[in-house]
Structures are given as structure tokens and as C-alpha cells.
């Protein structure tokens, strides 16, 4: 599957992973967004369900086993190059999860993991879209709203 300059959007999954009153953040070690803090996740492989892909990516990236709580939303992530061509185009389905077992540690595609208290998220170095997604996930988690696809 060609991720750079794709012929069609690539389907991916990402997670807001809760551990008590903290959220797991990962520092990306691959393009796009290399070196930036983000939510863990990755691309859906042929034959996987969305939740299977999410749980596999979290094991690979963070060594964690999670319980998937529900869907937060569906988002486009489109990156253009200097000539305004589509360099990357992802359609991401973001879920919220709870840690079932394991200790977070950096695995494939990431260089660092960090549990960030929700109370400190406003000052954490991520974009407004990610902060908004975390806020919506926290509301869904507190309401125990489960929407699976």
C-alpha cells in the first residue's frame, strides 16, 4: 500500500488510551508528523476489522493490551507538498480505550510514550484537533457511551 502520494485515501485507526485520569501520548518516529506528539494508531491491514487493527497497532507501538470503548469520530488527515499535491491522505477512525495490561513503552513507529494527566493536556504540545478529540473521548468514557463499527 502506497502511503506517500497515494492513489486513494488510506484507512487508519487511532486511540485515546486512558489510564486512570491520564491519556497516553506517543511521539511519532515516521512521516508524516515525525517528531510530533500524537495519538497512537496506524493503518488497517487487509482482512482486519477496525478494532482488530487498532488493538494490533497499540500492541506494536506501545506494548499495551487495551479494551476498546467506542468510536469518537471519523477524520480526514490530508498533507500537501509544496506544489499542493496530496502527499498523504488518511481517513482516520478514532476510538477511546482503556489499558487492560502492560506497561507503556515505545515500539514500532514511535520514539517515546508518555502518560499525560488530563488536567495538564491544555499545556501539552499537541494541536487543537487532538485536544478536542481527547476532550470528546473523555466525555464518552464518562458517559460509558459505546459506539462500535
N, C-alpha and C positions, 0 to 999 in steps of 0.2 A: 504494500500500500504506500503510495507516494504522499508524503506529508507536505513537502515543500512544493509549491506551485502545483497543487492538486488539480485534477480534472473535475472533481466534485468535492463537496464538504466531507470531512472525516468526522465520524461519530465518536464522541468521548464521554467519559463519566468523571465526576469529581465529587469529593465528600467534605462536608463539615463534620469532623470527628470530635465528639465530645468526650472529655474525661472529667467528670465532676463539673466544676464551673470554669473549665478551661477548654480551649479549642486547639487542635493540632494544626500547626502550620509547617510547610516544607519550603526549603529554598531550592528552586529549580536548577538543575545542572545540565539542561539541554535547551536548545532553541525550540520555540520562541520563549522569551522571558527568562533566559538563563541568568542566574544570579539574583532573581527576584523571589520574594516570599509569595506563596500561593497556597491553594488547597491541593491536597494530594489527589491524584487520579491519573487517567490515561485513556488509551484508545480501546474501543471494543473490538475484539477479535472475532473472526468468522465463526459462527456456531455458538457464541456466548450470549446469554441474556445480559441485560444491562446490569443487574445486580451481581451476576457472576463475574462480569468484567470489573466492576467496582471492588468487589471483595478480593479478587486476584491482584489488582493494581495496588491495593492497600497492603496486602501481604508482601508484594515485591518491593514497594517503595519504603514501607515503614516497619515491616515485620509484625504487624498487628493483625489480629483476627477481630472482626467487627460484626455487629448486628446492625443491619440496615433498617433505619426507622421509616423513612419515606422520602418522597420526591419534594425538593424545594422548588425547582423550576427548570426551564429549558432556555439556554442562552446561546447566542452566536458569539464566536471569538474570531474575528477577521483581522488579519495583519496584512498590510500592503507594503510593497517595497517602494523605493524612491521613484520608480516610474509608474506608481499607482497600480501595479499588477498585484493580484492576490498571491501573497507569499505563503500564507497559511489560512485555512478556513476550517474551523471546528464548530460542530454543533454539540454543545455540552449539556448533559443532564446532570444536575447537581442534586445530591442526596444528603440527608443527615444520618449520622451513625453514632453508635456507642462502642467503646472498646470492650471486647469480651475477654481477650487475653493478649499477653505480650507486652513488651516494653518498647516504646517508640525508638527506632534507630534508623539512620539513613541507609537506604538500599539503592536499588536501580533508579537512575534518572534524577536523583536528588543528592544534595551535598550536606544538608543539615535538616534536622527536625527540631521543633520547639513547641512545647505546650504553653499557650498564651492565655492568661486569665481573661475572661470576658470583660472584666472591668478595665483591663489595660488595652483592649483592642482598639479603642479610638486613637490612641497614640502610636499604634503599631504601624510599621512601614508597608502597608498594602493599600491598594486603591479602594475607592469608594464602592465600586461594584462588589468587591469581595466582602467588605464590611457590611454592606446591605444584605448580601446572601447569608452571612453569618447571623445577622440580626433576625432574618426571616426563619432561619433554621432553628434558632433558639426559641422563637415563638411557637413553631410547630412542635418542637420537642416538649415544651412546657404544656402544650395542649394535648400532647400524645396523638396528634393527627398523623395518620399513616396513609400515604397515597403511594401505592406501588405500581410499577408498569412492567 
